[in-house]
Amino acid sequence: MEDEEIQVKGSKPIDKVKKGDKIKVDSLTLEVDAHYVLMDHGTAKEMTIECFDPKTDKDYQIRYFAHQVETSLEVYSLEEIVYSKMHVKKIEW
C-alpha cells in the first residue's frame, strides 16, 4: 500500500520549531522536546523533532528531509524500544 501524503499546515517554517512548541498530529497534541539533525547525508539533512504526549508521556518522532519537508515527513511512535511508523493524515504546528 502506497503511503498517502500528509497534509501539512505550519504557522512558521519547520526549522523554527523548538522545545516547548506544540505540534498537532491528527487528534494528538504533542509537545516538542528537541529538534536536531538525525543524519547529515552531505547534500541533504535528515531532521528529527522529538515530541511527547503530555497526557500519556508517550514519545514520538517526526522525521523529514530539510529540503523536501512536505514529501518526506513521517511520524513515529515509540513502542518499547523501537520507533514504529504511524499513518497520519494531518500535522500542524
PDB file of N, CA, C and O in Angstrom:
ATOM      1  N   MET A   1       0.830  -1.179   0.000  1.00  0.00           N
ATOM      2  CA  MET A   1       0.000   0.000   0.000  1.00  0.00           C
ATOM      3  C   MET A   1       0.880   1.249   0.000  1.00  0.00           C
ATOM      4  O   MET A   1       1.772   1.385   0.837  1.00  0.00           O
ATOM      5  N   GLU A   2       0.630   2.147  -0.925  1.00  0.00           N
ATOM      6  CA  GLU A   2       1.377   3.390  -1.041  1.00  0.00           C
ATOM      7  C   GLU A   2       0.938   4.349   0.055  1.00  0.00           C
ATOM      8  O   GLU A   2      -0.255   4.498   0.320  1.00  0.00           O
ATOM      9  N   ASP A   3       1.918   5.006   0.698  1.00  0.00           N
ATOM     10  CA  ASP A   3       1.581   5.985   1.725  1.00  0.00           C
ATOM     11  C   ASP A   3       0.967   7.214   1.089  1.00  0.00           C
ATOM     12  O   ASP A   3       1.408   7.670   0.034  1.00  0.00           O
ATOM     13  N   GLU A   4      -0.066   7.750   1.746  1.00  0.00           N
ATOM     14  CA  GLU A   4      -0.650   8.990   1.288  1.00  0.00           C
ATOM     15  C   GLU A   4       0.184  10.136   1.825  1.00  0.00           C
ATOM     16  O   GLU A   4       0.795  10.030   2.888  1.00  0.00           O
ATOM     17  N   GLU A   5       0.205  11.242   1.075  1.00  0.00           N
ATOM     18  CA  GLU A   5       0.941  12.409   1.529  1.00  0.00           C
ATOM     19  C   GLU A   5       0.226  13.018   2.728  1.00  0.00           C
ATOM     20  O   GLU A   5      -1.002  13.097   2.749  1.00  0.00           O
ATOM     21  N   ILE A   6       0.982  13.443   3.713  1.00  0.00           N
ATOM     22  CA  ILE A   6       0.428  14.038   4.923  1.00  0.00           C
ATOM     23  C   ILE A   6       0.102  15.505   4.651  1.00  0.00           C
ATOM     24  O   ILE A   6       0.906  16.227   4.062  1.00  0.00           O
ATOM     25  N   GLN A   7      -1.073  15.935   5.078  1.00  0.00           N
ATOM     26  CA  GLN A   7      -1.454  17.335   4.963  1.00  0.00           C
ATOM     27  C   GLN A   7      -0.667  18.121   6.009  1.00  0.00           C
ATOM     28  O   GLN A   7      -0.749  17.826   7.202  1.00  0.00           O
ATOM     29  N   VAL A   8       0.098  19.124   5.562  1.00  0.00           N
ATOM     30  CA  VAL A   8       0.969  19.893   6.445  1.00  0.00           C
ATOM     31  C   VAL A   8       0.466  21.333   6.541  1.00  0.00           C
ATOM     32  O   VAL A   8       0.206  21.976   5.524  1.00  0.00           O
ATOM     33  N   LYS A   9       0.331  21.831   7.770  1.00  0.00           N
ATOM     34  CA  LYS A   9      -0.069  23.216   7.990  1.00  0.00           C
ATOM     35  C   LYS A   9       0.871  23.804   9.041  1.00  0.00           C
ATOM     36  O   LYS A   9       0.781  23.460  10.219  1.00  0.00           O
ATOM     37  N   GLY A  10       1.760  24.678   8.619  1.00  0.00           N
ATOM     38  CA  GLY A  10       2.732  25.258   9.534  1.00  0.00           C
ATOM     39  C   GLY A  10       2.466  26.720   9.803  1.00  0.00           C
ATOM     40  O   GLY A  10       2.209  27.487   8.875  1.00  0.00           O
ATOM     41  N   SER A  11       2.524  27.120  11.067  1.00  0.00           N
ATOM     42  CA  SER A  11       2.359  28.534  11.423  1.00  0.00           C
ATOM     43  C   SER A  11       3.684  29.286  11.288  1.00  0.00           C
ATOM     44  O   SER A  11       3.725  30.515  11.340  1.00  0.00           O
ATOM     45  N   LYS A  12       4.773  28.519  11.114  1.00  0.00           N
ATOM     46  CA  LYS A  12       6.111  29.081  10.899  1.00  0.00           C
ATOM     47  C   LYS A  12       6.926  28.014  10.184  1.00  0.00           C
ATOM     48  O   LYS A  12       6.507  26.857  10.148  1.00  0.00           O
ATOM     49  N   PRO A  13       8.080  28.363   9.614  1.00  0.00           N
ATOM     50  CA  PRO A  13       8.917  27.343   8.962  1.00  0.00           C
ATOM     51  C   PRO A  13       9.265  26.223   9.946  1.00  0.00           C
ATOM     52  O   PRO A  13       9.507  26.478  11.125  1.00  0.00           O
ATOM     53  N   ILE A  14       9.288  25.003   9.457  1.00  0.00           N
ATOM     54  CA  ILE A  14       9.531  23.853  10.341  1.00  0.00           C
ATOM     55  C   ILE A  14      10.876  23.954  11.047  1.00  0.00           C
ATOM     56  O   ILE A  14      11.015  23.466  12.168  1.00  0.00           O
ATOM     57  N   ASP A  15      11.875  24.581  10.412  1.00  0.00           N
ATOM     58  CA  ASP A  15      13.185  24.686  11.067  1.00  0.00           C
ATOM     59  C   ASP A  15      13.167  25.647  12.260  1.00  0.00           C
ATOM     60  O   ASP A  15      14.149  25.718  12.998  1.00  0.00           O
ATOM     61  N   LYS A  16      12.082  26.379  12.460  1.00  0.00           N
ATOM     62  CA  LYS A  16      11.936  27.280  13.615  1.00  0.00           C
ATOM     63  C   LYS A  16      11.187  26.602  14.771  1.00  0.00           C
ATOM     64  O   LYS A  16      11.039  27.201  15.836  1.00  0.00           O
ATOM     65  N   VAL A  17      10.713  25.362  14.579  1.00  0.00           N
ATOM     66  CA  VAL A  17      10.039  24.622  15.649  1.00  0.00           C
ATOM     67  C   VAL A  17      11.069  24.289  16.719  1.00  0.00           C
ATOM     68  O   VAL A  17      12.150  23.785  16.415  1.00  0.00           O
ATOM     69  N   LYS A  18      10.726  24.578  17.990  1.00  0.00           N
ATOM     70  CA  LYS A  18      11.700  24.399  19.074  1.00  0.00           C
ATOM     71  C   LYS A  18      11.054  23.779  20.307  1.00  0.00           C
ATOM     72  O   LYS A  18       9.836  23.618  20.375  1.00  0.00           O
ATOM     73  N   LYS A  19      11.890  23.439  21.271  1.00  0.00           N
ATOM     74  CA  LYS A  19      11.451  22.838  22.534  1.00  0.00           C
ATOM     75  C   LYS A  19      10.327  23.666  23.150  1.00  0.00           C
ATOM     76  O   LYS A  19      10.419  24.890  23.238  1.00  0.00           O
ATOM     77  N   GLY A  20       9.259  22.979  23.577  1.00  0.00           N
ATOM     78  CA  GLY A  20       8.121  23.644  24.197  1.00  0.00           C
ATOM     79  C   GLY A  20       6.993  23.951  23.235  1.00  0.00           C
ATOM     80  O   GLY A  20       5.860  24.170  23.665  1.00  0.00           O
ATOM     81  N   ASP A  21       7.281  23.972  21.918  1.00  0.00           N
ATOM     82  CA  ASP A  21       6.224  24.209  20.922  1.00  0.00           C
ATOM     83  C   ASP A  21       5.258  23.030  20.907  1.00  0.00           C
ATOM     84  O   ASP A  21       5.608  21.928  21.329  1.00  0.00           O
ATOM     85  N   LYS A  22       4.054  23.263  20.426  1.00  0.00           N
ATOM     86  CA  LYS A  22       3.030  22.222  20.298  1.00  0.00           C
ATOM     87  C   LYS A  22       2.894  21.835  18.829  1.00  0.00           C
ATOM     88  O   LYS A  22       2.920  22.687  17.941  1.00  0.00           O
ATOM     89  N   ILE A  23       2.749  20.536  18.592  1.00  0.00           N
ATOM     90  CA  ILE A  23       2.510  20.012  17.246  1.00  0.00           C
ATOM     91  C   ILE A  23       1.292  19.116  17.323  1.00  0.00           C
ATOM     92  O   ILE A  23       1.212  18.228  18.171  1.00  0.00           O
ATOM     93  N   LYS A  24       0.341  19.356  16.427  1.00  0.00           N
ATOM     94  CA  LYS A  24      -0.865  18.538  16.395  1.00  0.00           C
ATOM     95  C   LYS A  24      -0.705  17.493  15.293  1.00  0.00           C
ATOM     96  O   LYS A  24      -0.488  17.831  14.129  1.00  0.00           O
ATOM     97  N   VAL A  25      -0.814  16.216  15.673  1.00  0.00           N
ATOM     98  CA  VAL A  25      -0.719  15.093  14.741  1.00  0.00           C
ATOM     99  C   VAL A  25      -2.048  14.362  14.802  1.00  0.00           C
ATOM    100  O   VAL A  25      -2.336  13.668  15.777  1.00  0.00           O
ATOM    101  N   ASP A  26      -2.861  14.516  13.756  1.00  0.00           N
ATOM    102  CA  ASP A  26      -4.241  14.023  13.759  1.00  0.00           C
ATOM    103  C   ASP A  26      -4.932  14.529  15.030  1.00  0.00           C
ATOM    104  O   ASP A  26      -5.082  15.742  15.180  1.00  0.00           O
ATOM    105  N   SER A  27      -5.353  13.669  15.936  1.00  0.00           N
ATOM    106  CA  SER A  27      -6.067  14.120  17.136  1.00  0.00           C
ATOM    107  C   SER A  27      -5.146  14.303  18.350  1.00  0.00           C
ATOM    108  O   SER A  27      -5.613  14.703  19.417  1.00  0.00           O
ATOM    109  N   LEU A  28      -3.851  14.019  18.204  1.00  0.00           N
ATOM    110  CA  LEU A  28      -2.896  14.162  19.312  1.00  0.00           C
ATOM    111  C   LEU A  28      -2.295  15.569  19.344  1.00  0.00           C
ATOM    112  O   LEU A  28      -1.983  16.136  18.296  1.00  0.00           O
ATOM    113  N   THR A  29      -2.135  16.121  20.526  1.00  0.00           N
ATOM    114  CA  THR A  29      -1.389  17.374  20.685  1.00  0.00           C
ATOM    115  C   THR A  29      -0.105  17.031  21.422  1.00  0.00           C
ATOM    116  O   THR A  29      -0.125  16.664  22.597  1.00  0.00           O
ATOM    117  N   LEU A  30       1.018  17.155  20.708  1.00  0.00           N
ATOM    118  CA  LEU A  30       2.318  16.765  21.243  1.00  0.00           C
ATOM    119  C   LEU A  30       3.137  17.995  21.595  1.00  0.00           C
ATOM    120  O   LEU A  30       2.949  19.067  21.019  1.00  0.00           O
ATOM    121  N   GLU A  31       4.052  17.830  22.549  1.00  0.00           N
ATOM    122  CA  GLU A  31       4.961  18.908  22.932  1.00  0.00           C
ATOM    123  C   GLU A  31       6.363  18.558  22.447  1.00  0.00           C
ATOM    124  O   GLU A  31       6.829  17.432  22.622  1.00  0.00           O
ATOM    125  N   VAL A  32       7.031  19.538  21.834  1.00  0.00           N
ATOM    126  CA  VAL A  32       8.380  19.331  21.303  1.00  0.00           C
ATOM    127  C   VAL A  32       9.379  19.282  22.451  1.00  0.00           C
ATOM    128  O   VAL A  32       9.382  20.142  23.332  1.00  0.00           O
ATOM    129  N   ASP A  33      10.229  18.255  22.420  1.00  0.00           N
ATOM    130  CA  ASP A  33      11.294  18.100  23.410  1.00  0.00           C
ATOM    131  C   ASP A  33      12.650  18.489  22.813  1.00  0.00           C
ATOM    132  O   ASP A  33      13.495  19.047  23.513  1.00  0.00           O
ATOM    133  N   ALA A  34      12.865  18.196  21.520  1.00  0.00           N
ATOM    134  CA  ALA A  34      14.136  18.510  20.858  1.00  0.00           C
ATOM    135  C   ALA A  34      13.936  18.529  19.342  1.00  0.00           C
ATOM    136  O   ALA A  34      13.017  17.893  18.824  1.00  0.00           O
ATOM    137  N   HIS A  35      14.802  19.263  18.633  1.00  0.00           N
ATOM    138  CA  HIS A  35      14.772  19.334  17.162  1.00  0.00           C
ATOM    139  C   HIS A  35      16.226  19.366  16.706  1.00  0.00           C
ATOM    140  O   HIS A  35      16.962  20.300  17.028  1.00  0.00           O
ATOM    141  N   TYR A  36      16.641  18.345  15.955  1.00  0.00           N
ATOM    142  CA  TYR A  36      18.051  18.248  15.601  1.00  0.00           C
ATOM    143  C   TYR A  36      18.262  17.479  14.295  1.00  0.00           C
ATOM    144  O   TYR A  36      17.339  16.877  13.747  1.00  0.00           O
ATOM    145  N   VAL A  37      19.515  17.520  13.813  1.00  0.00           N
ATOM    146  CA  VAL A  37      19.908  16.765  12.620  1.00  0.00           C
ATOM    147  C   VAL A  37      20.120  15.318  13.044  1.00  0.00           C
ATOM    148  O   VAL A  37      20.990  15.030  13.867  1.00  0.00           O
ATOM    149  N   LEU A  38      19.329  14.409  12.485  1.00  0.00           N
ATOM    150  CA  LEU A  38      19.472  12.984  12.764  1.00  0.00           C
ATOM    151  C   LEU A  38      20.670  12.432  11.999  1.00  0.00           C
ATOM    152  O   LEU A  38      21.492  11.700  12.549  1.00  0.00           O
ATOM    153  N   MET A  39      20.753  12.800  10.716  1.00  0.00           N
ATOM    154  CA  MET A  39      21.847  12.314   9.876  1.00  0.00           C
ATOM    155  C   MET A  39      22.117  13.341   8.771  1.00  0.00           C
ATOM    156  O   MET A  39      21.190  13.812   8.113  1.00  0.00           O
ATOM    157  N   ASP A  40      23.370  13.674   8.578  1.00  0.00           N
ATOM    158  CA  ASP A  40      23.748  14.595   7.512  1.00  0.00           C
ATOM    159  C   ASP A  40      24.256  13.759   6.345  1.00  0.00           C
ATOM    160  O   ASP A  40      25.306  13.122   6.428  1.00  0.00           O
ATOM    161  N   HIS A  41      23.487  13.775   5.252  1.00  0.00           N
ATOM    162  CA  HIS A  41      23.838  12.981   4.064  1.00  0.00           C
ATOM    163  C   HIS A  41      24.669  13.794   3.072  1.00  0.00           C
ATOM    164  O   HIS A  41      24.799  13.398   1.913  1.00  0.00           O
ATOM    165  N   GLY A  42      25.228  14.913   3.502  1.00  0.00           N
ATOM    166  CA  GLY A  42      26.014  15.756   2.607  1.00  0.00           C
ATOM    167  C   GLY A  42      25.128  16.756   1.897  1.00  0.00           C
ATOM    168  O   GLY A  42      25.112  17.934   2.255  1.00  0.00           O
ATOM    169  N   THR A  43      24.381  16.299   0.885  1.00  0.00           N
ATOM    170  CA  THR A  43      23.502  17.205   0.136  1.00  0.00           C
ATOM    171  C   THR A  43      22.139  17.358   0.802  1.00  0.00           C
ATOM    172  O   THR A  43      21.374  18.250   0.435  1.00  0.00           O
ATOM    173  N   ALA A  44      21.823  16.511   1.768  1.00  0.00           N
ATOM    174  CA  ALA A  44      20.523  16.572   2.447  1.00  0.00           C
ATOM    175  C   ALA A  44      20.692  16.269   3.934  1.00  0.00           C
ATOM    176  O   ALA A  44      21.482  15.411   4.328  1.00  0.00           O
ATOM    177  N   LYS A  45      19.934  16.991   4.739  1.00  0.00           N
ATOM    178  CA  LYS A  45      19.949  16.746   6.176  1.00  0.00           C
ATOM    179  C   LYS A  45      18.636  16.066   6.571  1.00  0.00           C
ATOM    180  O   LYS A  45      17.547  16.564   6.288  1.00  0.00           O
ATOM    181  N   GLU A  46      18.772  14.916   7.233  1.00  0.00           N
ATOM    182  CA  GLU A  46      17.607  14.210   7.764  1.00  0.00           C
ATOM    183  C   GLU A  46      17.381  14.730   9.180  1.00  0.00           C
ATOM    184  O   GLU A  46      18.228  14.558  10.057  1.00  0.00           O
ATOM    185  N   MET A  47      16.232  15.367   9.397  1.00  0.00           N
ATOM    186  CA  MET A  47      15.945  16.051  10.648  1.00  0.00           C
ATOM    187  C   MET A  47      14.973  15.240  11.504  1.00  0.00           C
ATOM    188  O   MET A  47      14.184  14.450  10.986  1.00  0.00           O
ATOM    189  N   THR A  48      15.041  15.445  12.818  1.00  0.00           N
ATOM    190  CA  THR A  48      14.130  14.781  13.752  1.00  0.00           C
ATOM    191  C   THR A  48      13.608  15.801  14.751  1.00  0.00           C
ATOM    192  O   THR A  48      14.359  16.603  15.306  1.00  0.00           O
ATOM    193  N   ILE A  49      12.299  15.747  14.964  1.00  0.00           N
ATOM    194  CA  ILE A  49      11.677  16.505  16.042  1.00  0.00           C
ATOM    195  C   ILE A  49      11.187  15.466  17.037  1.00  0.00           C
ATOM    196  O   ILE A  49      10.310  14.662  16.720  1.00  0.00           O
ATOM    197  N   GLU A  50      11.751  15.481  18.241  1.00  0.00           N
ATOM    198  CA  GLU A  50      11.311  14.550  19.281  1.00  0.00           C
ATOM    199  C   GLU A  50      10.203  15.215  20.075  1.00  0.00           C
ATOM    200  O   GLU A  50      10.338  16.355  20.518  1.00  0.00           O
ATOM    201  N   CYS A  51       9.097  14.487  20.251  1.00  0.00           N
ATOM    202  CA  CYS A  51       7.910  15.014  20.918  1.00  0.00           C
ATOM    203  C   CYS A  51       7.403  14.004  21.932  1.00  0.00           C
ATOM    204  O   CYS A  51       7.797  12.838  21.934  1.00  0.00           O
ATOM    205  N   PHE A  52       6.509  14.491  22.799  1.00  0.00           N
ATOM    206  CA  PHE A  52       5.834  13.586  23.727  1.00  0.00           C
ATOM    207  C   PHE A  52       4.415  14.081  23.944  1.00  0.00           C
ATOM    208  O   PHE A  52       4.115  15.262  23.771  1.00  0.00           O
ATOM    209  N   ASP A  53       3.560  13.164  24.322  1.00  0.00           N
ATOM    210  CA  ASP A  53       2.186  13.491  24.660  1.00  0.00           C
ATOM    211  C   ASP A  53       2.155  13.791  26.153  1.00  0.00           C
ATOM    212  O   ASP A  53       2.362  12.882  26.956  1.00  0.00           O
ATOM    213  N   PRO A  54       1.901  15.053  26.556  1.00  0.00           N
ATOM    214  CA  PRO A  54       1.930  15.380  27.980  1.00  0.00           C
ATOM    215  C   PRO A  54       0.874  14.623  28.796  1.00  0.00           C
ATOM    216  O   PRO A  54       1.021  14.481  30.010  1.00  0.00           O
ATOM    217  N   LYS A  55      -0.177  14.142  28.148  1.00  0.00           N
ATOM    218  CA  LYS A  55      -1.227  13.396  28.859  1.00  0.00           C
ATOM    219  C   LYS A  55      -0.792  11.977  29.203  1.00  0.00           C
ATOM    220  O   LYS A  55      -1.136  11.460  30.266  1.00  0.00           O
ATOM    221  N   THR A  56      -0.029  11.339  28.297  1.00  0.00           N
ATOM    222  CA  THR A  56       0.344   9.933  28.489  1.00  0.00           C
ATOM    223  C   THR A  56       1.849   9.738  28.673  1.00  0.00           C
ATOM    224  O   THR A  56       2.289   8.657  29.063  1.00  0.00           O
ATOM    225  N   ASP A  57       2.638  10.774  28.397  1.00  0.00           N
ATOM    226  CA  ASP A  57       4.099  10.737  28.432  1.00  0.00           C
ATOM    227  C   ASP A  57       4.681   9.780  27.387  1.00  0.00           C
ATOM    228  O   ASP A  57       5.833   9.362  27.507  1.00  0.00           O
ATOM    229  N   LYS A  58       3.902   9.434  26.374  1.00  0.00           N
ATOM    230  CA  LYS A  58       4.374   8.580  25.277  1.00  0.00           C
ATOM    231  C   LYS A  58       5.236   9.422  24.332  1.00  0.00           C
ATOM    232  O   LYS A  58       4.939  10.592  24.090  1.00  0.00           O
ATOM    233  N   ASP A  59       6.310   8.818  23.799  1.00  0.00           N
ATOM    234  CA  ASP A  59       7.259   9.521  22.937  1.00  0.00           C
ATOM    235  C   ASP A  59       6.971   9.299  21.456  1.00  0.00           C
ATOM    236  O   ASP A  59       6.520   8.231  21.040  1.00  0.00           O
ATOM    237  N   TYR A  60       7.249  10.346  20.669  1.00  0.00           N
ATOM    238  CA  TYR A  60       7.045  10.340  19.220  1.00  0.00           C
ATOM    239  C   TYR A  60       8.219  11.016  18.544  1.00  0.00           C
ATOM    240  O   TYR A  60       8.926  11.813  19.160  1.00  0.00           O
ATOM    241  N   GLN A  61       8.428  10.693  17.263  1.00  0.00           N
ATOM    242  CA  GLN A  61       9.412  11.393  16.439  1.00  0.00           C
ATOM    243  C   GLN A  61       8.740  11.802  15.139  1.00  0.00           C
ATOM    244  O   GLN A  61       7.956  11.051  14.557  1.00  0.00           O
ATOM    245  N   ILE A  62       9.065  13.005  14.700  1.00  0.00           N
ATOM    246  CA  ILE A  62       8.660  13.478  13.383  1.00  0.00           C
ATOM    247  C   ILE A  62       9.962  13.613  12.607  1.00  0.00           C
ATOM    248  O   ILE A  62      10.852  14.366  13.002  1.00  0.00           O
ATOM    249  N   ARG A  63      10.069  12.882  11.507  1.00  0.00           N
ATOM    250  CA  ARG A  63      11.307  12.875  10.715  1.00  0.00           C
ATOM    251  C   ARG A  63      11.019  13.447   9.337  1.00  0.00           C
ATOM    252  O   ARG A  63       9.944  13.237   8.775  1.00  0.00           O
ATOM    253  N   TYR A  64      12.001  14.179   8.799  1.00  0.00           N
ATOM    254  CA  TYR A  64      11.850  14.769   7.470  1.00  0.00           C
ATOM    255  C   TYR A  64      13.218  15.149   6.920  1.00  0.00           C
ATOM    256  O   TYR A  64      14.195  15.258   7.661  1.00  0.00           O
ATOM    257  N   PHE A  65      13.267  15.348   5.608  1.00  0.00           N
ATOM    258  CA  PHE A  65      14.469  15.870   4.972  1.00  0.00           C
ATOM    259  C   PHE A  65      14.282  17.373   4.816  1.00  0.00           C
ATOM    260  O   PHE A  65      13.251  17.827   4.318  1.00  0.00           O
ATOM    261  N   ALA A  66      15.276  18.142   5.240  1.00  0.00           N
ATOM    262  CA  ALA A  66      15.172  19.604   5.298  1.00  0.00           C
ATOM    263  C   ALA A  66      14.771  20.233   3.969  1.00  0.00           C
ATOM    264  O   ALA A  66      14.057  21.237   3.964  1.00  0.00           O
ATOM    265  N   HIS A  67      15.204  19.680   2.853  1.00  0.00           N
ATOM    266  CA  HIS A  67      14.932  20.303   1.557  1.00  0.00           C
ATOM    267  C   HIS A  67      13.621  19.829   0.911  1.00  0.00           C
ATOM    268  O   HIS A  67      13.260  20.312  -0.161  1.00  0.00           O
ATOM    269  N   GLN A  68      12.915  18.902   1.539  1.00  0.00           N
ATOM    270  CA  GLN A  68      11.649  18.419   0.971  1.00  0.00           C
ATOM    271  C   GLN A  68      10.681  17.981   2.081  1.00  0.00           C
ATOM    272  O   GLN A  68      10.289  16.817   2.166  1.00  0.00           O
ATOM    273  N   VAL A  69      10.315  18.938   2.913  1.00  0.00           N
ATOM    274  CA  VAL A  69       9.510  18.661   4.104  1.00  0.00           C
ATOM    275  C   VAL A  69       8.194  17.963   3.751  1.00  0.00           C
ATOM    276  O   VAL A  69       7.902  16.889   4.276  1.00  0.00           O
ATOM    277  N   GLU A  70       7.401  18.567   2.867  1.00  0.00           N
ATOM    278  CA  GLU A  70       6.058  18.057   2.584  1.00  0.00           C
ATOM    279  C   GLU A  70       6.058  16.622   2.051  1.00  0.00           C
ATOM    280  O   GLU A  70       5.149  15.853   2.366  1.00  0.00           O
ATOM    281  N   THR A  71       7.046  16.252   1.259  1.00  0.00           N
ATOM    282  CA  THR A  71       7.045  14.919   0.650  1.00  0.00           C
ATOM    283  C   THR A  71       7.797  13.873   1.470  1.00  0.00           C
ATOM    284  O   THR A  71       7.686  12.679   1.190  1.00  0.00           O
ATOM    285  N   SER A  72       8.558  14.298   2.473  1.00  0.00           N
ATOM    286  CA  SER A  72       9.362  13.325   3.222  1.00  0.00           C
ATOM    287  C   SER A  72       8.911  13.143   4.669  1.00  0.00           C
ATOM    288  O   SER A  72       9.455  12.293   5.374  1.00  0.00           O
ATOM    289  N   LEU A  73       7.941  13.914   5.122  1.00  0.00           N
ATOM    290  CA  LEU A  73       7.507  13.890   6.518  1.00  0.00           C
ATOM    291  C   LEU A  73       6.953  12.527   6.922  1.00  0.00           C
ATOM    292  O   LEU A  73       6.090  11.970   6.244  1.00  0.00           O
ATOM    293  N   GLU A  74       7.467  11.993   8.046  1.00  0.00           N
ATOM    294  CA  GLU A  74       6.982  10.732   8.611  1.00  0.00           C
ATOM    295  C   GLU A  74       6.879  10.888  10.122  1.00  0.00           C
ATOM    296  O   GLU A  74       7.681  11.594  10.735  1.00  0.00           O
ATOM    297  N   VAL A  75       5.889  10.229  10.723  1.00  0.00           N
ATOM    298  CA  VAL A  75       5.678  10.299  12.166  1.00  0.00           C
ATOM    299  C   VAL A  75       5.829   8.896  12.737  1.00  0.00           C
ATOM    300  O   VAL A  75       5.309   7.928  12.181  1.00  0.00           O
ATOM    301  N   TYR A  76       6.549   8.795  13.856  1.00  0.00           N
ATOM    302  CA  TYR A  76       6.810   7.510  14.506  1.00  0.00           C
ATOM    303  C   TYR A  76       6.415   7.590  15.975  1.00  0.00           C
ATOM    304  O   TYR A  76       6.543   8.639  16.607  1.00  0.00           O
ATOM    305  N   SER A  77       5.935   6.476  16.510  1.00  0.00           N
ATOM    306  CA  SER A  77       5.654   6.389  17.946  1.00  0.00           C
ATOM    307  C   SER A  77       6.607   5.367  18.554  1.00  0.00           C
ATOM    308  O   SER A  77       6.939   4.361  17.927  1.00  0.00           O
ATOM    309  N   LEU A  78       7.040   5.636  19.776  1.00  0.00           N
ATOM    310  CA  LEU A  78       7.960   4.735  20.455  1.00  0.00           C
ATOM    311  C   LEU A  78       7.176   3.567  21.041  1.00  0.00           C
ATOM    312  O   LEU A  78       6.301   3.751  21.887  1.00  0.00           O
ATOM    313  N   GLU A  79       7.502   2.367  20.579  1.00  0.00           N
ATOM    314  CA  GLU A  79       6.872   1.131  21.059  1.00  0.00           C
ATOM    315  C   GLU A  79       7.969   0.338  21.768  1.00  0.00           C
ATOM    316  O   GLU A  79       8.791  -0.305  21.115  1.00  0.00           O
ATOM    317  N   GLU A  80       7.983   0.380  23.072  1.00  0.00           N
ATOM    318  CA  GLU A  80       9.012  -0.230  23.919  1.00  0.00           C
ATOM    319  C   GLU A  80      10.359   0.414  23.632  1.00  0.00           C
ATOM    320  O   GLU A  80      10.667   1.441  24.237  1.00  0.00           O
ATOM    321  N   ILE A  81      11.180  -0.137  22.739  1.00  0.00           N
ATOM    322  CA  ILE A  81      12.484   0.473  22.457  1.00  0.00           C
ATOM    323  C   ILE A  81      12.667   0.833  20.984  1.00  0.00           C
ATOM    324  O   ILE A  81      13.747   1.274  20.592  1.00  0.00           O
ATOM    325  N   VAL A  82      11.639   0.654  20.168  1.00  0.00           N
ATOM    326  CA  VAL A  82      11.732   0.890  18.729  1.00  0.00           C
ATOM    327  C   VAL A  82      10.647   1.885  18.299  1.00  0.00           C
ATOM    328  O   VAL A  82       9.503   1.803  18.746  1.00  0.00           O
ATOM    329  N   TYR A  83      11.024   2.824  17.426  1.00  0.00           N
ATOM    330  CA  TYR A  83      10.033   3.740  16.872  1.00  0.00           C
ATOM    331  C   TYR A  83       9.318   3.057  15.708  1.00  0.00           C
ATOM    332  O   TYR A  83       9.966   2.548  14.794  1.00  0.00           O
ATOM    333  N   SER A  84       7.976   3.045  15.738  1.00  0.00           N
ATOM    334  CA  SER A  84       7.160   2.460  14.679  1.00  0.00           C
ATOM    335  C   SER A  84       6.487   3.568  13.890  1.00  0.00           C
ATOM    336  O   SER A  84       5.942   4.512  14.461  1.00  0.00           O
ATOM    337  N   LYS A  85       6.531   3.443  12.564  1.00  0.00           N
ATOM    338  CA  LYS A  85       5.931   4.462  11.704  1.00  0.00           C
ATOM    339  C   LYS A  85       4.422   4.487  11.908  1.00  0.00           C
ATOM    340  O   LYS A  85       3.776   3.441  11.967  1.00  0.00           O
ATOM    341  N   MET A  86       3.870   5.692  12.014  1.00  0.00           N
ATOM    342  CA  MET A  86       2.428   5.876  12.159  1.00  0.00           C
ATOM    343  C   MET A  86       1.854   6.338  10.825  1.00  0.00           C
ATOM    344  O   MET A  86       2.546   6.987  10.041  1.00  0.00           O
ATOM    345  N   HIS A  87       0.607   6.009  10.570  1.00  0.00           N
ATOM    346  CA  HIS A  87      -0.093   6.508   9.395  1.00  0.00           C
ATOM    347  C   HIS A  87      -0.950   7.681   9.844  1.00  0.00           C
ATOM    348  O   HIS A  87      -1.970   7.508  10.510  1.00  0.00           O
ATOM    349  N   VAL A  88      -0.511   8.890   9.464  1.00  0.00           N
ATOM    350  CA  VAL A  88      -1.234  10.098   9.876  1.00  0.00           C
ATOM    351  C   VAL A  88      -1.719  10.825   8.636  1.00  0.00           C
ATOM    352  O   VAL A  88      -1.160  10.680   7.549  1.00  0.00           O
ATOM    353  N   LYS A  89      -2.763  11.604   8.822  1.00  0.00           N
ATOM    354  CA  LYS A  89      -3.340  12.346   7.716  1.00  0.00           C
ATOM    355  C   LYS A  89      -2.981  13.825   7.756  1.00  0.00           C
ATOM    356  O   LYS A  89      -2.877  14.468   6.712  1.00  0.00           O
ATOM    357  N   LYS A  90      -2.790  14.372   8.963  1.00  0.00           N
ATOM    358  CA  LYS A  90      -2.597  15.807   9.078  1.00  0.00           C
ATOM    359  C   LYS A  90      -1.632  16.130  10.215  1.00  0.00           C
ATOM    360  O   LYS A  90      -1.639  15.471  11.255  1.00  0.00           O
ATOM    361  N   ILE A  91      -0.807  17.149  10.006  1.00  0.00           N
ATOM    362  CA  ILE A  91       0.118  17.623  11.040  1.00  0.00           C
ATOM    363  C   ILE A  91       0.154  19.143  10.991  1.00  0.00           C
ATOM    364  O   ILE A  91       0.212  19.737   9.915  1.00  0.00           O
ATOM    365  N   GLU A  92       0.120  19.771  12.167  1.00  0.00           N
ATOM    366  CA  GLU A  92       0.138  21.234  12.268  1.00  0.00           C
ATOM    367  C   GLU A  92       1.097  21.662  13.358  1.00  0.00           C
ATOM    368  O   GLU A  92       1.295  20.950  14.343  1.00  0.00           O
ATOM    369  N   TRP A  93       1.696  22.837  13.175  1.00  0.00           N
ATOM    370  CA  TRP A  93       2.485  23.447  14.233  1.00  0.00           C
ATOM    371  C   TRP A  93       2.323  24.940  14.167  1.00  0.00           C
ATOM    372  O   TRP A  93       2.907  25.661  14.975  1.00  0.00           O
TER     373      TRP A  93
END
